[in-house]
Amino acid sequence: MVVLSQPAIEHVSLVKNCKPTTFSSEIPVIDLSKPDPKARLVAACEEFGFFKVINHGVPTEFITELESEAIKFFSLPSFEKEKTGPPDPLGYGNKRIGPNGDVGWVEFLLLTTNREFNSQRFSSMLGNNPEVFLCAVNDYVSAVKKMACEILELLADGLKIKPRDVFSKLLMDKQSDSVFRLNHYPPCPKLQDMNGRDLIGFGEHTDPQIISVMRSNNTSGLQISLRDGEWISVMTNGRFKSVRHRVVTNSMKSRVSMIYFGGPPLSEKIAPLPSLMEGEESLYKEFTWFEYKKSAYKSRLADNRLGLFEKIPAS
């Protein structure tokens, strides 16, 4: 998971033994303008599964424009926002997360990263200036996708994988199943009566995609978990971890986050790369992204989404 930081760095809490502890100084911060950041990227993925990037090349105007458009959308009356829902899974949703009973203090809009599809599906539903909104989405997603591919190629270099576009080509594929999500966590006055307890905006989970890139409007709430035994591996046979994370609500401030989820084509086969195996046996059966996505969509947020694909140890 990658967090865009420009110009301010969001306060982040790490969750250890279920007790939030401030560790912001230890979160890896990767400066993409410095020469050869691949070693730090690999270390961050191995240790945290999460890092912040600065000097990432995503134009500030793209970030601020989309944040502005997102705030305008979420400020619309409920009946206007609900024209783009219910989510199937694309579209607008409120409080209910997925089809299996998960709920949170959140409303969201889930889009594809395909401009033409979004225009056909949503152009008549996104407030007074839908084309301005969709243009802002397209500009931002295009820039973030380029940065995500750069990071994936640096990671491939760091892992000594050839060719270096082994991951990034999956995002660049015209059939890439990538999506873009806007989350809004409204202020929650109820928190003042909860004696300091957290109200969960978005419950503990892992992202199933290859890479997630998130930007928020400098309002605290994101937490990541570093508890031993709770990591879920994707594609690297245990070397890189998909970090468990959640969002807690704020009693006073509204939080808006924008997340690009870079995914492969639906038909892409998922398996540990042979160059990373070092004589080890794969921990997982081979599966397609479609099979994994379908399974993940049927699961609850906190479920082990790779459980169905783990190889059963020989008795």
N, C-alpha and C positions, 0 to 999 in steps of 0.2 A: 504494500500500500504506500502510495506516494502522496505527500501533502505539499501543495503549492504554497510558498511563503513569499509574499511580495505586497507591501514592504515589511509588514509586521509578522512576527512568528506567533502563532496561536498558542495559548497556554494549553498544555496537555497533561493529563494525569495518567499514570500507569497504575494498573490494578494488580496488587499482589495480595494473595490470600483474601480477596474480596474487599480489601480496604484501600481506597484511593490514596496514593502518595505522590506528591509532586516530584517529578523527576525531569522537568523540562530541560535542564542543562545536559542531561545524558542522552536525550533523543538525538540520533544521528542527523546532522545537517550537512547536506551534500551541495557543494558549490560547483555547478556544472560548467562554470567558466574557467575553473582551474584545470591545469593539465592532468590527464590520466587519473580521473576519479574512480576508475573501475574497482580498485582494491577496496575502497571505502564502501562502494555500493554493494559488493559481494558480502562484506562483513556485516553491513546493516541488514541485509536480507537474511543472513544466517542467524544473527543474534536477535533481531527484533521482528523482521518481516514488515518493517515500517520505517520510513525516513522522510525528512523534509528536504525540499530542494529550493535553492536560491539561485539567482542569475540563470533562470531556466529558459528564458527566451520567449515565454508567453507574454505578449504585449499587455501592459497594464490597462490600456483602454479596452481590450477585449474582456478582461476580468471585470472591470467596473461597469461596463455596459451591460453585461449579462447579469451581474448582481442586481443592477437597477431594474432590468426587465423582470427578473424573478420576483423581486419585492413587489413590483406593480401587479404581477399575476396573482401572487398570494394575498394581495390586499383587495382583490375583487370580491364582490358578494359571493356567498357560497353557491347560489344557483348558477352564477356565471362559470365558476370553476368546475362545477359538476357536469357542465356540458361536455367536458373532455373525459369524463369517467362513465361508468366505473372502470377501474383498471382491468385489463384482460391479457397480459399484465400491463400493457402500455396504457397510458392515460393518467388521469387524476385520481388519487386516493386520499382518504382521510382517516387516520387512526388505525384502520385495519391494514396489516402488513402481510400480503400473501394470502393464500386460500385456506390456511390451516389453523386459524385461531390466534395468531400473533397480533398483538395490538401495541400501540405506542402513542405518545403525545407528539404526533407528527402528521403533517400533510405533505404530499409529494406529487411530482409530475414525472412520469417515466416516458422517455422518448427513445427512438432509435438514433443512430448517428448518420442515417441516410436522409439527406436534405429533401429529396423528392418525396420520399415516403411520408416524412413529417408534414410536408406542405399539403399533400393530398389528404392526410388523415386529420390534421389539426388546424388548418389555416382559417377555418370559419369559427373556431372555438376559443381563440386565445386573446380575448379582450378586443380593444379598439384597433390595435396595430399589430396583427399577427405576423405580418411579414418582417416588421422590425424585430419582434421577439425571435422569430426563426432565424433571421440573419445573424443576430447576436449569438444564438446557439451554434450556428454553423461556424462562425469565425472562431469562437472559443474552442469548440471541439477539434477543429482542424489544427489549431496551434498546439493543443494539448496532446493530440494524437502524434504529431511530429515529435514532441518532446518525449512521449512515452516510448516511441520507437527508438529514439536515441539512447534512452536508458536501457532498454532491452538489449540493444546491440553492445553497449558497454558491459552489461552483465554477461553476455555471451563471451566477450573478450576476457572478462575476469575468470570465467569458468573454462577458458581455453577450448571453446566450442567452435567448430567450423561447419558451415559458413556462419558468419557473425549475424546474419539476418534470420537465423533459425526460429527466433521468437517473433521478431518484428514483422516478418513477412505474413504472419497470421493476422496481424492487425491491418496490414496494407491490402490484404486480399479483398477483392470486391464483394465476396460473400461473407466477410467478417461479421460475426454476430455480436457486435459491440453495441452498448446502450449508454444512454446518458440520463442521469437522474438529478432532479432538483428536490431537495428536502427543505421543509420549513418547520422549525420548532417554535411555536408561539410562546410568549411568556406564560408562565403557569403560576397564577396567584395562589393556588392550593399549596404550593411549597412552603409558604409562610406558616402553615398550620401542620407541617409534617415533622416538626422537631428535628430539622437538619437532615432528614432522610432524603435520598435521591428518588426522583420520579423518572422512570426510564422513558426517554424519547424514542429510542430505537434499540431493541434488545441485543444482547451479546450474540455475535454471529461471525462467520468468516465469509469473504467474498469468493465465489467460485471461479471468477474470470482470471485471465493471465495476469493482469495488472489493473489496479484501481488508482486513479488520480483524483484527489479531493482538494477543493478549495472552500473555505468558509469565511464568513464575514467578521472574523476576529472576535467571536463570542465563544467563551469556553463551553465545553460539554463533551468533546471527544475523549474517550478513554480507551487504552489498549491493555490487553491482558498478557502478562508474562508468566503465568503459572505453569510450572513444569507438568508435562503430560497432557496439555490441552491444545497442543498445536496440531494442525492438519496439513499434510504435505500435498503439493500439487506439482506434477511434472518432473520434479528433480529427485524423486525417491528419498525424500526426507532431508535433503540438504537445505532447501529454502522452505520457509514456513509461511502459511497464510495466517496472518495475525487475527486473533479474536479481538473484536472491538465493539464498542457500544457508544451511545450518546445519551447523556443525562440532560434534563431540562434546566432552564434558568428562570428564576422567579420574576426577573425584571426585563430581560432583553430577549428580543427575537433572534433566532439563529437560522441563517440560510446557508446551506452547503450545496456544492455543485460537484457531482462525481461522474467521471468518465470511467466506464468499465470496458476495458479492452478484451474482446473475446475472439476466439478463432471461428472459422466456418463451422457450421453444424456438423458437417461430415468428417471433420478433422479427427484423426485417431489420437488419443492421449495415452502416452506411456513415457516412463523415464527414458531420457536420452542415453544411448549405449555408452557414450563417452563419459558419462557421469557414474556409471555403474561400478567401475573398478573391480570387476569380478563378482560383484554382489548380485543376488537374485532380486528381481523386481518385487516390491511390496504389494503391487497392485495388478489386477487383471487389466488387459488393454480394453479401452472403451472409447466411444466417440463423444465429442462435445455435446451432441444432441442427447445422448443417453445420460450423461452427467447432469446437464442442465435440467432435463426432465425430472431426474431424481431429486435434484436440489430444490426445484420448485415445489415438489410434493412434501418436502421436509419442513420441520419447524426450524425457526431461526437458530436455536442453540444446538441442533443435531450435528453429529459427525457426518458431513456430506460425502465423505469418501468411504464410509463404512461398508456400503454395499459392494464396493469394488476392491476391497482388501482381499488378498489371497488368504485362504484358511490354512494355518500352519498344519503340516503333516502330523498325524497322531502317532 
